[in-house]
Amino acid sequence: MDTKDTIAALAALAQESRLAVFRLLVQLGPEGMAATKIGEQLGIAPSSMSFHLKELVHANLIASRHEGRFVIYSANFSTMNALIGFLTENCCGGNVCSPVVACCPSEDVRS
């Protein structure tokens, strides 16, 4: 993934509704979901749903297909994996990264 595509993907995800849509579609897998159902599940008005879907399609994070009279949207996993790869390709200066450790609820993560 090049820098331009990375910036487009990150910009598309840098909005609450679009991030929620993308996360939902990732959870659903290749099956995806109709736009109307996505909007209903996330509480996004149809008038703004099409705008958010367009932005995610433009960033190649989701794809659409027609099934009858419905447009089904699903996550583009190859783009998602390329984005993750781009963000982590130089992780830890080439050293083996340490595993992520969940912090205890009593710990102050701001310190």
PyMOL commands that set and color helices and strands:
alter all, ss='L'
color gray80, all
select helices_A, chain A and resi 3-13+16-31+35-42+46-58+77-88+91-94
alter helices_A, ss='H'
color red, helices_A
select strands_A, chain A and resi 33-34+62-67+70-75
alter strands_A, ss='S'
color yellow, strands_A
deselect
rebuild
show_as cartoon
